[in-house]
Amino acid sequence: MYDKLPSDFLIQFYNEVKKMNSNGLVSKSMYYEIGLIIAAASKRGIQLDKPKDFEQNVDHELLLELKCRNWINKIPNNKATENN
């Protein structure tokens, strides 16, 4: 689904989820969605940073798959997110 969204909407949605996360409003299942959003953005060359506690809350197998496909980088070059 995220692959079909316009880039600006994808980034805005990501920023909203990230704000909710910083307020403690995101469940562990939402981290899976964050990973999918980051992956969809990465396919377009958009680097999104991941929450600090992302790796602690994402299923290990999903995390390995995202990293193997280079969809999630350890240090993004050009962040398209707000500075939170």
C-alpha positions as a LaTeX table, in Angstrom:
\begin{tabular}{lrrr}
\hline
Residue & $x$ (\AA) & $y$ (\AA) & $z$ (\AA) \\
\hline
Met1 & 0.00 & 0.00 & 0.00 \\
Tyr2 & 2.76 & 2.47 & 0.91 \\
Asp3 & 4.39 & 1.99 & $-2.49$ \\
Lys4 & 1.31 & 3.54 & $-4.11$ \\
Leu5 & 1.17 & 6.68 & $-1.99$ \\
Pro6 & 2.60 & 9.96 & $-3.30$ \\
Ser7 & 6.00 & 10.72 & $-1.74$ \\
Asp8 & 4.86 & 13.87 & 0.05 \\
Phe9 & 1.93 & 12.02 & 1.65 \\
Leu10 & 4.19 & 9.14 & 2.64 \\
Ile11 & 6.60 & 11.53 & 4.37 \\
Gln12 & 3.78 & 13.39 & 6.12 \\
Phe13 & 2.28 & 10.13 & 7.34 \\
Tyr14 & 5.69 & 8.97 & 8.58 \\
Asn15 & 6.17 & 12.25 & 10.47 \\
Glu16 & 2.77 & 11.87 & 12.15 \\
Val17 & 3.55 & 8.30 & 13.23 \\
Lys18 & 6.94 & 9.43 & 14.49 \\
Lys19 & 5.31 & 12.22 & 16.54 \\
Met20 & 2.90 & 9.69 & 18.02 \\
Asn21 & 5.89 & 7.49 & 18.86 \\
Ser22 & 7.70 & 10.29 & 20.66 \\
Asn23 & 4.55 & 10.83 & 22.75 \\
Gly24 & 4.38 & 7.13 & 23.62 \\
Leu25 & 1.23 & 6.56 & 21.57 \\
Val26 & 2.61 & 3.94 & 19.17 \\
Ser27 & 2.11 & 0.25 & 19.86 \\
Lys28 & 4.73 & $-2.35$ & 19.01 \\
Ser29 & 2.70 & $-3.36$ & 15.96 \\
Met30 & 3.07 & 0.16 & 14.56 \\
Tyr31 & 6.82 & $-0.34$ & 14.36 \\
Tyr32 & 6.14 & $-2.85$ & 11.60 \\
Glu33 & 4.25 & $-0.12$ & 9.72 \\
Ile34 & 7.13 & 2.31 & 10.30 \\
Gly35 & 9.47 & $-0.26$ & 8.74 \\
Leu36 & 7.20 & $-0.59$ & 5.70 \\
Ile37 & 7.03 & 3.19 & 5.31 \\
Ile38 & 10.83 & 3.49 & 5.55 \\
Ala39 & 11.19 & 0.68 & 3.00 \\
Ala40 & 8.75 & 2.29 & 0.55 \\
Ala41 & 10.54 & 5.64 & 0.87 \\
Ser42 & 13.95 & 4.04 & 0.45 \\
Lys43 & 12.86 & 2.45 & $-2.84$ \\
Arg44 & 12.29 & 6.02 & $-4.08$ \\
Gly45 & 15.65 & 7.24 & $-2.84$ \\
Ile46 & 14.14 & 9.01 & 0.18 \\
Gln47 & 16.05 & 8.39 & 3.40 \\
Leu48 & 13.93 & 8.44 & 6.55 \\
Asp49 & 15.46 & 8.07 & 9.98 \\
Lys50 & 14.14 & 5.33 & 12.21 \\
Pro51 & 13.04 & 5.83 & 15.81 \\
Lys52 & 15.76 & 5.26 & 18.41 \\
Asp53 & 13.99 & 2.20 & 19.79 \\
Phe54 & 13.06 & 0.80 & 16.37 \\
Glu55 & 15.33 & $-2.24$ & 16.50 \\
Gln56 & 14.10 & $-3.21$ & 19.98 \\
Asn57 & 10.47 & $-3.20$ & 18.80 \\
Val58 & 10.68 & $-4.73$ & 15.32 \\
Asp59 & 10.65 & $-8.44$ & 14.68 \\
His60 & 14.25 & $-9.59$ & 14.16 \\
Glu61 & 13.46 & $-11.39$ & 10.86 \\
Leu62 & 11.77 & $-8.30$ & 9.39 \\
Leu63 & 14.69 & $-6.14$ & 10.47 \\
Leu64 & 17.17 & $-8.47$ & 8.76 \\
Glu65 & 15.11 & $-8.49$ & 5.57 \\
Leu66 & 14.88 & $-4.69$ & 5.50 \\
Lys67 & 18.62 & $-4.34$ & 6.10 \\
Cys68 & 19.54 & $-7.02$ & 3.54 \\
Arg69 & 17.55 & $-5.19$ & 0.90 \\
Asn70 & 19.23 & $-1.94$ & 1.96 \\
Trp71 & 15.83 & $-0.44$ & 2.69 \\
Ile72 & 16.92 & 0.65 & 6.12 \\
Asn73 & 20.30 & 2.28 & 6.46 \\
Lys74 & 22.09 & 2.84 & 9.73 \\
Ile75 & 22.93 & 6.48 & 8.92 \\
Pro76 & 20.63 & 8.25 & 6.42 \\
Asn77 & 22.29 & 10.75 & 4.11 \\
Asn78 & 19.39 & 13.08 & 3.31 \\
Lys79 & 16.68 & 13.04 & 5.92 \\
Ala80 & 13.25 & 14.01 & 4.65 \\
Thr81 & 11.75 & 14.26 & 8.12 \\
Glu82 & 11.29 & 16.91 & 10.70 \\
Asn83 & 13.97 & 17.31 & 13.34 \\
Asn84 & 12.34 & 15.75 & 16.40 \\
\hline
\end{tabular}
